[in-house]
Amino acid sequence: MHRRGVGAGAIAKKKLAEAKYKERGTVLAEDQIVQMSKQLETFKTHLEEFASKHKQEIRKSAQFRVQFQEMCATIGVDPLASGKGFWSEMLGVGDFYYELGVQIIEVCLALKHRNGGLITLDELHQRVLKGRGKFAQDVSQDDLVRAIKKLKAMGNGFGMIPVGGSYLVQSVPAELNMDHTVVLQLAEKKGYVTVSEIKESLKWERERACHVLDHLLKEGLAWLDSQATGEPQYWLPALFSELSSRDITPEEANQMVP
C-alpha cells in the first residue's frame, strides 16, 4: 500500500502560515525597538535635567561624579567626550578630563628618569592632588582611571597593569606581555624580585625568568642590585616605597646598575 503524498495545497498553506508568523514577529520586534528607543530618550532627557540641576555637585564632588558616570553608562552616553555639545557646555567635564590628562602626563614625564615609566595609581593620585593644590577641584582615583583610558585611546603608550588590588600606570610604549605582568605582580609586596623567587613561585625555567627580567632592565622599568646578599635583586622603582618618597637623580639611578 503506497503512502499518500502531501498535496500542493497543504504545502502552500504551511508556507503562508510561516510567512504570517514571520511578519507578525517582525512587527512585534519593531514595536519593541520603538518602545525601547522612547524609554531611552525619556531617560536621557531626565539625565540631562538631573545634570543641569546638579552640575555644581558633579563638577566639585568626585563621589558624585562617579555615580553620574555610572548613570550615563547605562544608556551609552559618554560625558567625557570633548568638543561642543550638551555635556561639555553644561558640565565642562570634557575640559576637566582633558586638563587632568595633561597633569597625568606631566607627573609621569617628571618621574620617568626614576621609575622608567611605571607608577602606582596611589602615588600618581597623591602627586596629581599635590600639584593641583588644596583649593582645586577634588579628583578621585576613578577620575584618574577614566582620564588614563582616554589617553590610552590616543595611542601614546598609556595603559594600566593590575597589581594586587590596584594598578600600575604605564606611560611609555614598552611591549609588556603576560609574563612581564606576572613578574610585576610577584614583586609587589617587597618592591623587588629574584630569579630564584620567580622559578619557585611561577615554576618557570631559569631562561624564561632571565628573559623577562632582562627586558624590564632594557626598558628602564627595573634596576639591578648585583651586590645583594645571596643573589642579584631586580628592583621595581614604581613599587619601592622608599624610592617613591624621595627624589632620585639619574646619576643615583645609574649607580644601581653594574
KAFEN-V556035 format. One record per pair of residues at least 4 apart in sequence whose C-alpha atoms are under 7 Angstrom apart, sorted by the first residue. I is the first residue (numbers start at 1). J is the second residue. D is the distance in whole Angstrom. If there is no record, write none. Layout:
i	j	d
I	J	D
I	J	D
//
This chain:
i	j	d
6	10	7
7	11	7
8	12	6
9	13	6
10	14	6
11	15	6
12	16	6
13	17	6
14	18	6
15	19	6
16	20	6
17	21	6
18	22	6
19	23	6
20	24	6
21	25	6
22	26	6
23	27	6
24	28	6
25	29	6
26	30	6
27	31	6
28	32	6
29	33	6
30	34	6
31	35	6
32	36	6
33	37	6
34	38	6
35	39	6
36	40	6
37	41	6
38	42	6
39	43	6
40	44	6
40	75	7
41	45	6
42	46	6
43	47	6
44	48	6
45	49	6
46	50	6
47	51	6
48	52	6
49	53	6
50	54	6
51	55	5
52	90	7
54	58	6
55	59	6
55	91	6
56	60	6
57	61	5
57	64	7
58	64	6
58	65	5
59	65	7
59	91	7
60	137	6
60	138	6
61	65	6
61	138	6
62	66	6
62	138	6
62	139	6
62	140	6
63	67	7
64	68	6
65	69	6
66	70	6
67	71	6
68	72	6
69	73	6
70	74	7
72	76	6
72	77	5
72	78	7
73	77	6
79	87	6
79	93	7
79	94	7
80	93	6
80	94	5
80	97	7
81	94	6
82	88	6
82	94	4
82	95	7
83	88	7
84	88	6
84	89	7
85	89	6
86	90	6
87	91	6
87	92	7
88	92	5
88	93	6
88	94	5
92	96	6
93	97	6
94	98	6
95	99	6
96	100	6
97	101	6
97	147	6
98	102	6
99	103	6
100	104	6
100	147	7
101	105	6
101	147	5
101	148	7
101	151	7
102	106	6
103	107	6
103	128	7
104	108	6
104	128	7
105	109	6
106	110	6
107	111	6
108	112	6
108	117	7
108	171	6
111	115	6
112	116	5
112	117	5
113	250	6
114	237	7
114	248	6
114	250	7
114	253	7
115	119	7
115	221	6
115	237	5
115	238	5
116	219	7
116	220	5
116	221	5
117	170	6
117	171	5
117	172	5
117	221	7
118	168	6
118	169	6
118	170	5
118	171	6
118	221	7
118	238	6
119	123	7
119	124	7
119	168	5
119	169	5
119	170	7
119	238	5
120	124	6
120	167	6
120	168	4
120	169	6
120	238	6
120	239	7
121	125	6
121	166	7
121	167	6
121	168	6
121	169	6
122	126	6
123	127	6
124	128	6
125	129	6
125	141	6
126	130	6
127	131	6
128	132	6
129	133	6
132	136	6
139	143	6
140	144	7
141	145	6
142	146	6
143	147	6
144	148	6
145	149	6
146	150	6
147	151	6
148	152	6
148	158	7
148	159	7
149	153	6
150	154	7
151	156	7
151	158	6
152	156	6
152	157	7
152	158	5
152	159	6
156	173	7
157	171	6
157	172	5
157	173	4
158	170	5
158	171	4
158	172	6
159	169	6
159	170	5
159	171	7
160	167	6
160	168	6
160	169	5
160	170	6
161	167	5
161	168	5
161	169	6
161	181	7
162	166	6
162	167	4
162	168	6
163	167	5
163	168	6
163	185	5
164	185	7
174	219	7
176	180	6
176	181	7
177	181	6
178	182	6
179	183	6
179	212	7
180	184	6
180	212	6
181	185	6
182	186	6
183	187	6
184	188	6
187	191	5
187	192	5
187	193	5
188	239	6
191	235	6
191	236	6
191	239	5
191	240	5
192	233	6
192	234	5
192	235	4
192	236	6
193	197	6
193	233	6
193	234	5
193	235	7
194	198	6
194	232	7
194	233	5
194	234	6
195	199	6
195	206	7
195	209	6
195	210	7
196	200	6
197	201	6
198	202	6
198	204	7
198	209	6
199	203	5
199	204	5
199	205	6
199	206	7
199	209	7
204	208	6
204	209	7
205	209	7
206	210	6
207	211	6
208	212	6
209	213	6
210	214	6
211	215	6
212	216	6
213	217	6
214	218	6
215	219	6
216	220	6
216	221	5
216	222	5
217	221	6
217	222	5
217	223	6
221	236	6
222	234	6
222	235	5
222	236	5
222	237	7
223	234	6
223	235	5
223	236	7
223	256	6
223	257	6
224	232	7
224	233	6
224	234	5
224	235	6
224	256	6
224	257	5
225	232	6
225	233	5
225	234	6
225	256	6
225	257	7
226	232	4
226	233	7
226	258	7
227	232	6
228	232	5
228	233	6
236	240	6
237	243	6
240	244	6
241	245	6
242	246	7
248	252	6
248	253	7
249	253	6
250	254	6
251	255	7
//
